[in-house]
Amino acid sequence: MNELVEKIGHCVERGKINKASPFPGNMKGQDGADELTRQALEAGMDAEAILQSCIAGMVRIGEKFGRNEVFVPEMLMAAKAMKAVTEHLKPFFQSGSVQAKGTLIIGTVAGDLHDIGKNLVSMFIEGNGWNVVDLGVDVKPEKFTDAIRKNPRCVVGLSALLTTTIASMSKTVREIKALFPEIKIIVGGAPLTMEIATGMGASGYARDPQGAVTWLTDIKETA
Amino acid sequence: MIESALPQVERENGLFEVAVDPKKCTASKKEMERLLGYSDNRIDDHFSREIDKVLSGMADRFAVRAGYRLLEVRFDAQRHDGFFVGDRFFVTQRIVAAQMKNAEKAALFACTIGPAMEAWSRRSFRDNDPVTGHFIDTAASDAAEKAAAVLHDHIGLIMAGGGLKITNRFSPGYCGWSVAEQHLLFSFFPENFCGISLTESALMVPVKSVSGMIGIGAKVKRKDYPCDQCGRKECARRAFKKESTSTKGRV
């Protein structure tokens, strides 16, 4: 792989957004994902190769998170660096020469107003090359089904923090599956376990952002 | 731990509001680092500076409102899944019921740090600064939990004055006690008590609020949470308990 392209992936992994960014301390003053992506594209480098290098960077930071070597703040900085790259890649996404891995429709289910966990997961999944449609909090089942109609090949992610909203999540899963039986649904949030997720008919469960990315990668590979 | 009981006002018979100093509910820098997962001083300077900003900025951003109601407790020998508080039966399930055994009274409590920290965190996320948003949210959750701890200690000191002891505090949604009983618990409070309201799904608004029950009596004990008796591995209470040894930041 080209050295510049590799460096972009490294910036994403380390969360180095641009030259002005003070994070990480040991890369202060160096060009970041923003400048390096611009240079790479100006030099005619392949946008798809840049994207793949960045996704590999996101996978590496996700693995470090799984090993407790980094924490949520580093993951967020990596997602921000990835966003800086994708801003440059937008024209390539629009022309179709670079493609998102898929579309995830995400929201906190009706009755629940918690959104921090959902936002973190959403940023991380977006950083891993997915197009994310965030429906916000207190989302009723019909809002999910409307969004699925507009994005028929999507995957759906449901979040809840309260045990009382598990019933609301089950209802949302049921209503989505009744209209779109083929749609895959991943659920997450503090009161959930794999057993509860399976019981309500969800296709998958993740306990953290990296778990969600791994699940999404798996279903894409087996599709 | 507070050294002496705090000022309190009796709003109506058995219903008290307590003045809690927000400074007692603000995490130290070290505590924040630990809550975020950094237990061995390897936090980046940038994050360290952002934490400083959040801790210094939060002082003016929240006020604590806290209160409790004292009620008689009665047990039904035929039932082990709960007990009467006042004239209502709480189905707390066995873990909480066992801890409340021997209680003569219960203090039903609620406290909040208000909506401002939540709004500040949301604004940071919206302004493309999720790291600060995450730090604010972490500090706010901790402040609400600290407010509950201060209120707990205060109730303990008041009761100790009358020769009574207290149990640990228990909240709907933990230790097998259904969060739906939040509605029953709040039925003992006047509307909008301490500025807290409940949604249909039992969510407290403002979100950074804590409610629950503390047992009171001559023979009760304040024991640690019996997490080994509960199946919920992802429970936030368990995470709090493990905080001192954990290296993983909570989302």
Interface residues (C-beta under 8 A of the other chain):
Chain A: P22 F23 P24 G25 N68 F71 V72 P73 L76 M77 A79 K80 G111 D112 L113 H114 D115 I116 G117 N119 L120 M123 L162 T163 T164 T165 S168 A190 P191 L192 T193 R207 D208 P209
Chain B: L36 G37 Y38 D44 D45 H46 F47 S121 R122 F125 N128 P130 V131 G133 H134 F135 D137 G173 S178 V179 A180 T199 E200 S201 A202 L203 V205 V207 R232 K233 E234 C235 A236 T247 K248 G249 V251
